[in-house]
Amino acid sequence: MTEGVQTSQTADFTPRVFSGIQPSGGLTLGNYLGAIKRFVDMQDQAFETIYCMVDLHAITVWQDPEALRRNTRELCAGFIASGIDPEQSILFNQSQVPEHAQLGWVFNCVARMGWMKRMTQFKDKAGKNAENASLGLFGYPALMAADILIYHATHVPVGEDQKQHLELTRDIATKFNHDFGVDFFPITEPVIEGAATRVMSLRDGSKKMSKSDPSAASRINMTDDADAIATKIRKAKTDPDALPSETDGLEGRPEARNLVNIYAALADTSVDAVLTEFGGQQFSAFKPRLSELAVDKLAPISAEMARLMQDQAEIDRILARGAERARTVAAPILKQTYELIGMVG
C-alpha cells in the first residue's frame, strides 16, 4: 500500500484505484506530476487500477468535436507513454461505458442542492455569469462520484484542488448506504501525496499551471521537445535570493517553492533533500540542473506520444478493449444499485 493511505473504512472492498483526466486539450507538466506519474506509481502497488479519459466531463463546456476526438486519443497516448500499461491497468474513455452516466443520474437524486452549491470549482469555472453555465457544469460532481463508485474504488489519487469533490463522493456514498440500509458503496479515501500535487505557473507562482493560460511560457506541455522544455525552465520567473537550506525559507517565495517542488517530484525525492543539495546556490546554478532533469524525464514521453499518435486505430482499439474490461466491473455494480433502489430489471 502507498505510505499513509488509509484503509480502515474500505477494508471489506477490493483495494481499487480510479482516477481520470479531462481530454480538453494539451497535457501539461501539472497533469503529469499531479496525476499521471502518481497513477503509474499506484499501478505497481497492491491495487487494481482503472484510469479514464473523462470525455463526458469535458463537454460541460462546448468542445469542437474533431478536437475532442484528437484530445482523447492524445491523452490516451500520454497515459501510455508515461508508463500506464493498458494490459495491467484498465484504460478507457468514459463515454464508452454508459454505466457512468446511469449511476450519475442516481447520484443526482442522492446529492443535495446545498452540497452542489458549495462546490468552489463551479464558482471558479462559471465565473460571474453562472446563469449562463450549463446544468452539466453545475452537476458534474455527482457524475464524478459515479465515476469512482461505479467501480467501488477505494482510493483516488487527487490534487488538493479536487479534495472537495472526493468529500462529496464520500457524502453521496454515506447517504446512499444510510438511505437503503446497506454497506454497499465504499467510503473512498483520497490519496494526496508527493512534492508537486499542485504545479504552479512558471510565470506566476501563485497560479496553477494551466493549459488555458494565454502565455505558452507559463507551462511545460507534455508534447514539448527538449529545446522547448529547457527554454521554458531557463526563463521561468524566480526571485533574486539564493535557495534556502530548509523548507521554512520557501515561505513567501512561490516561484522558488514551485521550481523546488518540480525538481523533487521529477527526481522522486523530497523537498528537504533538494534544499540540502542546492541550499545557498543561486537560480543560475539550480535552473540548468532542473532543466537537465526535466529534459531527461519528459522528452522521452513526448517522443513516445508522437509515435503513438501515428497509429490512431491502435489507440482506438486499446480504448475499446479497456471499455469492455471496465464494463465487466461496472455493470454488476449498477445492476445491484438498481435492485437496491427498487428498479424492476
ABEGO torsion letter per residue (X at the ends): XBBGBBAAAAAABBBBBBBBBBBAEGBBAAAAAAAAAAAAAAAABBBBBBBBBBAAAAAABBBBAAAAAAAAAAAAAAAAAAGBBAAABBBBBAAABAAAAAAAAAAAAABBAAAAAABAAAAAAAEABAAABBAAAAAAAAAAAAAAAAAGBABBBBBAAAAAAAAAAAAAAAAAAAAAGBBABBBBBBBBBEABABBBBAABAABBBBAABABAAABBBAABBAAAAAAAAAABBBBABBBBABAAAABGBAAAAAAAAAAAAAAGBBAAAAAAAABGBBAAAAAAAAAAAAAAAAAAAAAAAAAAAABAAAAAAAAAAAAAAAAAAAAAAAAAAAAAAGBBX
